[in-house]
């Protein structure tokens, strides 16, 4: 599955966007596997753990403060809504 299918389900992706192929969406680090996208429903909590477990990208609320990471971070208006898609 591609990340754009969850983040932008009804939109055409513009040229230059580098889509991310991932195994599964995950909102619980206890169930996260390498190659999953982590949907952080609790702000910046558990993001370090998700990165350590091999998340390929992080999706979090737009207003959440976060230090730079070595993987892509996508900010959305409502993480729960995006995760439910």
VENNOR-V899638 format. One record per backbone hydrogen bond with DSSP energy under -1.0 kcal/mol. CO is the residue of the C=O (numbers start at 1). NH is the residue of the N-H. Records with the same first field share a line. If there is no record, write none. Layout:
CO=NH + NH
//
This chain:
1=22
2=5
3=6 + 7
4=8
8=11
14=17
20=3
24=37
26=39
28=31
33=36
35=23
36=56
37=26
38=59
39=41
42=45
44=47
46=50
47=51
48=52
49=53
50=55
51=54
54=35
57=38
58=74
59=40
60=76
61=64
72=58
74=60
76=62
78=82
79=83
80=84
//
